[in-house]
Amino acid sequence: MAPNIEDIPAEMHLAILCSLSDLASLSNLIRASPAAYRVFNQNAYIVFMTTLQTCESTSDEAKAHIEAIAHLRTNFKFCPRPIHNLFDFSRLAFPDGSRQLGGRHPIRLKWRKRDPRGERYRAISAAGTSLPKKMPVSVFHGLLADASRIRRLVNLFFVDHLERLRGAQFAEPVEASFYFSQSEEQQMAWKVHPTPRRYFPKLDRPITRCEHDRVTRAAWRLQLMRDLRATTNVRLQKRLGGPDNRIPNSDDDCVISDVYYLWPDGGIFARYEREEMNTFAEWLGVEMWMSMPSASFWLPDLRQALRQKESDPRALLPTVGASSGYHVPPVDPERVVQDFDPQDPNASHGWFFFKQQLTNFARSPFRFAKFLFHLFRPLGMAIWSTERLNDMGLLPSTLLPPGSAPPHVSALLCPGTCEEWSRVFFAWRSLLAPDEQASVQRYSELFASFS
């Protein structure tokens, strides 16, 4: 006698959902079993990432997959949390440069509003939900093993997932993101739940909501880091920025975004990714992708980006409030904006940031020089990456047009090359191997296929 589908344990439902290779079977199972749908609704992120591996051959299939997942989560009456209320699909960007889901900006971390208890904030992405409190270890390890392949489609990691790592012992590397400001990190060093007013003693105005929230988030993140250090077998390492490991912001606000990598075997590897870097890269039409063991960059068509900018001047201007959510300085009442609401639709485009930068330029020529440095740094890093490929003998000569220009200049500026380069880097990122020699061999085989 066949078992009743409603009597199957949740772990078994999850294993079945993750094993389905086509969306039609997934949809049929969810429609046939409310229990299976409840498991899917609670573990949509896991199902999304595991089934995504079966449709990675083209970005069109990945787009269809994401749209289908969104459809499944929004077209059931008993869905407790509709996906359009939690996730912003308009910020989804694919590695081939297309943005066909209604937005023009890459995907970013977004801070949810305060939960009913007011204890903490959660970072919610546009590609999934929070992980469940109890999840099969094998499923989690499978996700971690495929993390490098997943990140080439979704360039983020959920801060909210760190809470699930307390007391865990993992056999795979775990990636975690923390966002701090220099002043907050110093002031919150010995405080867990501070009173925000004491950290803004010189203000002659009420504390804004943004300032209060930023202090609260910093306290929660520091406490979470202490718990991770004390209860897990991982090591946290912060990288770059001088003796105090800090990198100043382009606005002189000392707001930094460090990405910590946690490695159970005791190895130390870290990278940093500041929202300002990605913001300026968007303005140029160049996005920066960093991974291990090598850095690779996706280079879209710059001419197309410039044409889009001519048709809509706001199209490529940087956005504000999409990553950490707040750019309000804590103690300077003379700044143009004193209370920035990321939920305000009028502040979601780049004019807010553009006017703020113009004010900074008028006050300090040094800030203007820093702005230019951060503006062109991603382009310089992309050129450096191309030179490194040439030194390793991995530069596909068939993609370079004839002429005396250096390879990196030809690859970046000559017509018809950007599309091919985006294919190369997109595929290169998916072939990372732990052994460097094996990586070089696989890279060579990949580039040989383009000849």
C-alpha positions in Angstrom: 0.0 0.0 0.0 1.4 3.4 -1.0 2.0 5.8 1.8 -0.2 8.9 2.0 1.6 11.9 0.6 0.4 14.0 3.5 2.2 11.6 5.9 5.6 12.0 4.4 8.0 13.9 6.8 9.0 17.4 5.9 12.6 16.4 5.4 11.5 13.8 2.8 9.3 16.4 1.0 12.4 18.7 0.9 14.6 16.0 -0.6 11.9 15.2 -3.2 11.5 18.9 -4.2 15.2 19.4 -4.5 15.6 16.3 -6.6 13.1 17.4 -9.3 14.9 18.5 -12.4 12.0 20.2 -14.2 9.6 22.9 -13.1 6.5 21.1 -14.4 7.0 18.2 -11.9 7.7 20.7 -9.1 4.5 22.6 -9.9 2.4 19.5 -10.1 3.7 18.2 -6.8 3.0 21.5 -5.0 -0.5 21.7 -6.5 -1.3 18.1 -5.4 -0.1 18.3 -1.8 -0.6 21.2 0.6 2.1 19.6 2.8 4.6 19.7 0.0 3.7 23.3 -0.7 4.2 24.2 2.9 7.7 22.7 2.8 8.4 24.5 -0.5 7.2 27.8 0.9 9.5 27.5 3.9 12.4 26.3 1.9 12.1 28.2 -1.4 15.7 29.3 -1.3 17.0 25.7 -1.0 14.7 24.5 -3.8 15.6 27.4 -6.0 19.3 27.0 -5.6 19.4 23.2 -6.0 17.1 23.1 -9.0 18.8 26.0 -10.6 21.8 23.8 -11.3 19.8 22.0 -13.9 19.1 25.0 -16.0 22.4 26.9 -16.1 23.3 26.3 -19.7 21.7 29.6 -20.8 20.7 32.6 -19.0 17.3 32.4 -20.7 16.5 29.2 -18.9 17.7 30.8 -15.6 15.3 33.7 -16.1 12.4 31.4 -16.8 13.3 29.4 -13.7 13.3 32.4 -11.5 10.0 33.7 -13.0 8.4 30.3 -12.4 9.5 30.2 -8.8 8.0 33.6 -8.3 4.8 32.4 -10.0 4.6 29.4 -7.7 5.0 31.5 -4.6 2.4 34.2 -5.6 -0.4 32.2 -7.2 -1.5 30.1 -4.2 -4.2 31.4 -1.9 -2.6 29.7 1.1 0.8 31.3 0.6 1.5 33.1 3.9 4.2 35.4 2.6 3.7 36.4 -1.1 7.1 36.8 -2.8 6.3 40.3 -4.1 6.0 41.6 -0.6 9.5 40.3 0.4 11.6 40.4 -2.6 12.4 43.1 -5.3 12.7 41.3 -8.6 13.2 44.6 -10.4 16.8 44.6 -9.1 17.7 41.2 -10.6 20.6 41.3 -13.1 22.0 38.4 -15.1 25.6 37.8 -16.1 24.9 38.3 -19.8 23.9 41.9 -19.1 20.2 41.6 -19.7 17.6 42.8 -17.2 14.3 41.6 -18.4 12.4 41.5 -15.1 11.6 45.2 -15.0 14.7 46.7 -13.4 17.9 48.3 -14.6 20.1 47.9 -11.5 21.9 44.8 -10.2 20.6 42.8 -7.3 21.4 44.2 -3.9 20.9 43.4 -0.3 17.8 45.1 1.1 17.0 45.6 4.8 13.6 44.6 5.9 11.7 46.8 8.3 11.9 46.1 12.0 10.3 42.8 13.1 7.4 43.0 15.6 9.8 42.4 18.5 12.3 45.0 17.3 15.2 42.7 18.1 17.1 42.8 14.9 17.1 43.5 11.2 17.2 40.9 8.4 18.8 41.1 5.0 16.4 39.8 2.4 17.5 39.1 -1.2 15.6 38.9 -4.4 16.2 35.3 -5.0 14.9 33.3 -2.0 13.7 33.3 1.6 15.3 32.8 4.9 16.6 29.4 5.7 14.5 27.2 8.0 15.6 26.8 11.6 16.0 23.0 11.0 17.4 21.8 7.8 19.0 18.6 6.6 22.8 19.0 6.9 23.4 17.3 3.6 21.2 19.8 1.8 23.1 22.7 3.4 26.5 21.2 2.5 25.3 20.7 -1.0 24.4 24.4 -1.3 27.8 25.4 0.1 29.6 23.1 -2.3 27.9 24.9 -5.2 28.3 28.4 -3.8 30.8 29.5 -6.4 28.4 28.4 -9.2 25.5 30.0 -7.5 27.2 33.4 -7.0 27.7 33.8 -10.8 23.9 34.2 -11.1 23.2 35.8 -7.8 25.9 38.0 -6.4 24.9 38.1 -2.8 24.7 36.1 0.5 22.0 36.5 3.1 23.1 38.1 6.3 20.1 36.6 8.0 21.5 33.1 7.4 24.3 33.7 9.9 22.0 33.2 12.8 21.6 29.6 11.6 25.4 29.0 12.0 25.5 29.3 15.8 27.0 26.2 17.2 27.4 24.5 13.8 30.5 22.5 12.6 30.7 22.6 8.9 32.8 20.6 6.4 32.5 23.3 3.7 33.5 27.0 3.6 30.8 29.4 4.6 30.5 32.9 3.3 29.2 35.8 5.5 28.7 39.5 4.9 28.9 42.2 7.6 28.4 46.0 7.1 30.0 48.3 9.5 30.9 52.0 9.9 34.1 53.0 11.6 32.4 55.1 14.3 29.8 52.5 15.0 32.4 49.7 15.4 34.3 51.8 17.9 31.3 52.9 19.9 29.6 49.5 19.9 32.7 47.6 21.0 31.4 47.0 24.5 27.7 47.6 24.0 25.1 45.2 22.8 21.9 47.2 23.1 22.9 50.8 23.2 20.9 53.9 23.7 21.4 55.7 20.4 21.2 59.2 21.8 24.4 58.9 23.7 26.3 58.3 20.5 25.1 61.6 18.9 25.8 64.0 21.8 26.6 67.0 19.6 23.4 67.1 17.5 21.1 70.0 18.0 18.2 68.1 16.4 16.3 64.9 17.1 17.9 61.7 16.1 16.6 60.5 12.8 15.1 57.1 12.3 18.0 56.1 10.0 20.6 57.0 12.6 18.7 55.0 15.3 18.4 52.0 13.0 22.1 52.1 12.0 23.2 51.9 15.6 20.8 49.1 16.4 22.0 47.1 13.4 25.7 47.5 14.3 25.0 46.3 17.9 23.3 43.2 16.6 26.0 42.4 14.1 28.8 42.7 16.7 27.0 40.4 19.1 26.4 37.9 16.3 30.1 37.9 15.4 31.0 37.2 19.0 28.6 34.3 19.1 30.1 32.9 15.9 33.7 33.1 17.2 32.7 31.4 20.5 30.5 28.6 19.2 31.8 27.5 15.8 35.0 26.0 14.4 35.4 28.9 11.9 37.7 31.8 11.8 36.8 35.4 10.8 39.3 37.6 9.1 38.9 41.2 7.9 41.1 42.3 5.0 42.7 45.4 3.7 42.4 49.0 4.8 45.7 49.7 6.6 46.7 49.0 10.1 43.1 49.2 11.5 41.6 47.3 8.6 39.3 50.1 7.6 38.8 51.7 4.2 37.2 55.2 4.1 34.1 55.8 2.1 34.1 58.2 -0.9 31.9 60.5 1.1 34.3 60.6 4.1 31.7 59.0 6.2 34.0 56.1 7.0 31.3 53.6 6.0 32.7 50.4 4.9 31.4 47.0 3.8 33.6 44.0 4.6 32.9 40.5 3.5 34.2 37.8 5.8 34.9 34.3 4.6 34.7 31.6 7.3 36.8 28.5 6.7 36.5 25.5 9.0 39.9 24.1 8.2 41.6 27.2 9.8 42.6 28.8 6.5 42.2 32.5 6.2 40.6 34.0 3.1 38.7 37.2 2.9 37.5 39.7 0.4 35.8 43.1 0.7 33.1 44.5 -1.5 31.9 48.1 -0.9 28.6 49.3 -2.2 30.3 52.4 -3.5 32.5 50.4 -5.8 29.6 48.7 -7.4 27.7 51.9 -7.5 30.4 53.7 -9.6 30.8 50.6 -11.7 27.1 50.7 -12.6 27.5 54.3 -13.7 30.2 53.2 -16.2 28.4 50.1 -17.3 31.0 47.8 -15.8 30.3 45.5 -12.9 33.0 43.9 -10.8 32.9 40.3 -9.9 35.5 38.9 -7.5 36.0 35.3 -6.6 38.6 32.8 -5.5 41.2 31.9 -6.6 41.3 34.6 -9.3 39.4 37.8 -10.0 37.1 37.8 -13.0 35.0 40.6 -14.4 32.0 40.7 -16.5 32.3 43.5 -19.1 29.0 44.5 -20.8 28.8 46.6 -23.9 29.9 50.1 -22.9 28.5 51.7 -26.0 25.1 50.3 -25.4 25.2 51.5 -21.8 26.2 55.0 -23.0 23.4 55.0 -25.5 21.0 54.1 -22.8 22.3 56.9 -20.7 21.7 59.4 -23.5 18.1 58.2 -23.9 17.4 58.2 -20.2 20.0 60.2 -18.1 18.8 58.6 -14.9 19.3 55.0 -16.3 22.9 54.5 -15.2 23.1 56.9 -12.2 24.0 55.2 -9.0 21.3 54.1 -6.6 21.2 54.8 -2.9 19.9 52.7 -0.1 19.9 49.4 -1.9 22.8 47.7 -0.1 23.2 48.7 3.5 20.3 51.1 3.0 21.6 54.3 4.6 24.0 57.1 3.7 23.2 59.5 6.4 26.2 60.8 8.4 25.8 60.5 12.2 27.1 63.9 13.5 27.1 66.4 10.6 23.9 68.5 10.6 25.1 70.6 7.7 24.7 67.7 5.2 22.1 68.1 2.5 20.1 65.1 3.6 19.4 64.4 7.2 16.8 61.7 7.1 16.9 59.4 4.1 14.1 56.9 3.8 15.0 53.9 1.6 11.3 53.2 1.2 10.6 56.6 -0.4 10.1 56.0 -4.1 11.4 59.5 -4.9 14.8 58.5 -3.3 15.2 55.2 -5.1 17.0 56.6 -8.2 20.4 58.2 -8.5 19.5 61.9 -8.4 19.7 61.8 -4.6 23.3 60.5 -4.7 24.2 62.8 -7.6 23.1 66.0 -5.8 24.9 64.8 -2.7 28.1 64.4 -4.6 27.8 67.8 -6.2 27.6 69.3 -2.8 30.7 67.5 -1.7 32.6 68.7 -4.8 31.8 72.3 -4.0 33.1 71.9 -0.5 36.3 70.0 -1.1 38.4 69.5 -4.3 39.9 66.5 -2.5 36.6 64.8 -2.4 36.2 65.3 -6.1 39.6 63.7 -6.7 38.5 60.7 -4.5 35.3 60.5 -6.5 37.2 60.2 -9.8 39.5 57.6 -8.2 36.6 55.4 -7.1 34.8 56.0 -10.4 37.6 54.6 -12.6 39.0 52.0 -10.3 36.7 49.2 -11.4 37.7 49.8 -15.0 41.4 49.7 -14.1 40.9 46.5 -12.2 39.2 45.0 -15.3 42.2 46.0 -17.4 44.5 44.4 -14.9 42.6 41.2 -15.0 42.9 41.1 -18.7 46.6 41.6 -18.5 46.9 38.8 -16.0 45.1 36.5 -18.4 47.6 37.4 -21.1 50.5 36.7 -18.8 49.1 33.3 -18.0 48.7 32.4 -21.7 45.0 32.2 -21.3 44.0 35.1 -23.5 41.9 33.9 -26.4 43.7 35.4 -29.4 40.7 34.9 -31.7 38.7 37.5 -29.7 41.4 40.2 -30.3 41.0 42.3 -33.5 44.2 42.9 -35.5 46.2 46.0 -34.7 48.9 47.3 -32.5 46.8 48.2 -29.5 47.5 46.3 -26.3 45.3 43.3 -25.7 43.4 44.8 -22.8 42.7 48.0 -24.7 41.5 46.1 -27.8 39.3 43.8 -25.7 37.7 46.7 -24.0 37.2 49.3 -26.7 37.1 47.6 -30.1 33.6 46.9 -31.6 32.2 43.4 -31.2 34.4 42.2 -28.4 32.5 43.0 -25.3 29.8 40.4 -25.9 32.4 37.7 -26.4 34.3 38.7 -23.4 31.2 38.5 -21.2 30.8 34.9 -22.4 34.4 34.1 -21.5 34.3 35.6 -18.1 30.9 34.1 -17.3 32.1 30.6 -18.2 35.5 31.2 -16.5 33.8 31.9 -13.2 32.0 28.6 -13.3 35.2 26.6 -13.7 37.0 27.4 -10.5 38.9 24.5 -9.1 40.7 24.2 -5.8 43.9 23.0 -7.6 45.6 25.8 -9.5 47.0 23.5 -12.1 43.7 21.9 -12.7 42.1 25.3 -13.0 44.6 26.4 -15.6 44.0 23.3 -17.6 40.2 23.7 -17.5 40.6 27.4 -18.4 42.7 26.4 -21.4 40.1 23.9 -22.5 37.4 26.5 -22.2 39.2 29.1 -24.2 40.1 26.5 -26.8 36.4 26.0 -27.4 36.1 29.7 -28.4 38.7 29.4 -31.1 
